[in-house]
Amino acid sequence: MAGGAILILAAGASSRMGFDAAGVPRDKLAEHVDGKPLLTRVAEAALETGWDVCVCVPDLAHLRTSMLPEGVIPIAVPDAAEGMGASLRTGIRCLPQGIENVMVLPADMPELTAHDLRCVVSAHCPNQITRGASASGQAGHPVIFPSRCFAALSQLQGDEGARSVVKGFDGPVKLINLPENHALTDLDTPEAWAAWRARRG
C-alpha cells in the first residue's frame, strides 16, 4: 500500500538490562539476533516492506544511530526519558509528507520477521487499525494506524503507548495472526534474553 511509513520505537533507556562486566550499561537493542544487533535486524525487516522507515532514538549521536541500515530516517527524541508517549508524538510529527498510514513497531521484539511485517501491511485497509496477534489470537505488535489517528498519536503523554488511541478508535480493529508468539515476545532483562536463547537452542 502506498503512502505508508513504519515508526520504530528505539528511544528507551534499556534500564532493566543492568551493566556488563566492565560496568558499562547494557543495551538490549545491541543484543545480537541471527548475527546482527537487534535494532539492525528490525530495521532491515521494516525496509523489506517497501514503506518508509523512521526510527526514534534518544539523540542523533547515540550508539543506536550507528546500528541503522542505509535508507532509514533517524528521529531524535529529546524527551525520551518521559516514556513511549514522547517517542510516538515526536515520531508522528516528523513523518514524511503524504503518509496515510503508520505502522508502530517496538524495536525490542526479536521474533518479528520481514514476512510478518509484510503480512500485516498487506492486510491493512484504509480507515481501520490493523495489528499483529499471536497464533492464538492475543493482540500484540506491530500496529498500523490510519491518518485519522495521527492527531491523537501526536498528543500522547507518559509511558502508556498508544493503547488509548486503539481503545478510542471508532472503526474496525483487525487482528492478523502471526506465527507462535512473534507478536508478543519482547525482551527487557538479561534473564529474559538468556531464557529466550535457551528456548531457541
C-alpha positions in Angstrom: 0.0 0.0 0.0 1.4 3.4 -1.0 1.7 6.2 1.5 2.8 4.2 4.5 5.6 4.6 7.0 7.0 2.4 9.8 7.9 4.1 13.0 10.3 2.0 15.0 10.4 2.9 18.7 14.1 2.7 19.8 14.5 5.6 22.3 14.0 3.7 25.6 16.8 3.5 28.1 17.1 -0.3 28.5 17.3 0.4 32.2 16.4 -3.2 33.2 19.4 -4.6 31.3 21.8 -3.6 34.0 25.6 -3.4 33.4 28.2 -5.6 31.7 31.4 -6.9 33.5 33.1 -3.6 32.8 30.4 -1.6 34.3 29.0 -0.3 31.0 25.2 -0.2 30.7 23.8 -2.9 28.5 21.6 -2.0 25.6 19.0 -4.6 24.7 18.9 -3.3 21.1 22.6 -4.1 20.7 22.0 -7.7 21.6 22.7 -10.0 18.6 20.0 -11.9 17.0 20.9 -14.1 14.0 24.3 -12.5 13.8 23.4 -8.8 14.0 22.2 -6.2 16.5 18.5 -6.4 17.2 17.9 -2.9 16.1 19.6 -3.5 12.8 17.6 -6.7 12.3 14.3 -5.0 13.0 15.1 -2.0 10.7 16.2 -4.3 7.9 12.9 -6.2 8.2 10.9 -3.0 8.1 12.7 -1.8 4.9 11.6 -5.0 3.2 8.0 -3.9 3.3 8.7 -1.1 0.9 7.4 1.5 3.3 9.4 4.5 4.6 11.2 3.6 7.8 11.8 6.0 10.6 13.5 5.2 13.9 13.0 7.1 17.1 16.4 7.3 19.0 17.4 9.2 22.2 19.6 11.6 20.2 21.3 11.5 16.8 24.8 11.0 18.4 23.6 7.9 20.3 25.2 4.5 19.5 21.8 3.3 18.2 22.0 5.6 15.2 25.2 3.7 14.1 23.1 0.4 14.0 20.7 1.8 11.4 21.0 0.5 7.9 21.1 2.8 4.9 17.7 4.2 3.9 16.4 4.5 7.5 15.4 8.0 8.8 16.6 8.6 12.4 14.4 10.9 14.6 15.8 12.3 17.8 13.5 12.3 20.8 15.0 14.8 23.3 12.4 14.0 26.0 12.7 10.2 25.6 13.0 9.7 29.3 9.3 10.6 29.6 8.3 7.3 28.1 6.8 5.8 24.9 4.4 8.7 24.5 7.3 11.1 23.8 8.6 8.8 21.0 5.1 8.4 19.5 4.2 12.1 19.4 7.7 13.1 18.2 7.7 10.4 15.5 4.3 11.2 14.2 5.1 14.9 13.9 8.3 14.1 12.0 6.8 11.6 9.4 7.5 12.4 5.7 4.8 14.3 3.9 1.9 12.4 2.4 1.9 9.5 4.8 -1.5 7.9 5.0 -0.8 5.0 7.4 1.8 4.4 10.0 3.0 1.1 11.5 4.2 1.4 15.1 6.9 -1.1 15.7 8.7 -1.5 19.1 12.4 -2.2 18.4 12.7 -4.9 21.2 10.7 -7.7 19.5 13.3 -10.2 18.2 10.8 -12.8 16.7 9.1 -10.5 14.3 10.3 -11.1 10.7 10.1 -9.2 7.4 7.4 -11.7 6.4 5.4 -10.9 9.5 5.5 -7.2 8.8 4.6 -7.7 5.1 1.6 -9.8 6.2 0.3 -7.0 8.4 0.9 -4.4 5.7 -0.9 -6.5 3.0 -3.9 -7.0 5.3 -4.3 -3.3 6.1 -7.2 -1.3 4.6 -8.0 2.4 4.8 -9.8 3.6 7.9 -9.1 0.5 10.0 -6.4 -0.3 12.6 -4.5 -3.4 11.8 -2.4 -5.2 14.4 -0.4 -8.3 14.7 -1.6 -11.1 17.1 -0.2 -14.3 18.4 -1.1 -17.6 16.7 -3.8 -18.0 19.4 -5.3 -14.5 18.7 -3.8 -12.4 21.5 -3.4 -8.8 20.2 0.2 -7.5 20.0 2.5 -5.7 17.6 3.0 -4.2 15.1 0.0 -1.9 14.9 -0.9 0.1 11.8 -2.9 3.3 12.3 -4.7 5.3 9.6 -4.0 9.0 9.2 -7.2 10.0 11.1 -5.4 8.6 14.3 -2.4 10.8 13.8 -3.7 13.8 15.8 -4.4 11.6 18.8 -1.0 9.9 18.5 0.7 13.3 18.4 -0.7 14.2 21.7 0.2 11.2 23.7 1.9 11.6 27.1 3.7 9.3 29.5 4.6 5.7 29.0 1.3 4.1 28.2 1.9 4.0 24.5 -0.9 4.0 22.0 -3.4 1.9 23.9 -5.8 4.8 24.5 -5.8 5.5 20.7 -6.7 1.9 19.9 -9.4 1.8 22.6 -11.0 5.1 21.5 -10.9 4.2 17.7 -14.4 4.3 16.2 -13.6 1.9 13.3 -12.7 -1.7 12.9 -9.6 -3.2 14.5 -8.4 -6.2 12.5 -6.1 -8.8 14.1 -3.6 -10.6 11.9 -2.4 -13.9 13.4 1.4 -14.3 13.2 3.3 -17.4 14.0 3.6 -18.6 17.6 4.3 -15.6 19.8 6.1 -13.4 17.3 3.7 -10.5 18.0 4.1 -10.7 21.8 7.8 -11.5 22.6 9.8 -8.6 23.9 12.9 -9.0 26.0 13.8 -6.4 28.7 16.2 -8.1 31.0 19.4 -10.3 30.7 17.4 -13.2 32.3 14.7 -12.9 29.6 17.4 -12.9 26.9 19.1 -15.9 28.3 15.8 -17.9 28.6 14.8 -16.9 25.1 18.1 -18.0 23.7 17.9 -21.3 25.6 14.5 -22.0 24.1 15.9 -21.3 20.6 18.7 -23.8 21.2 
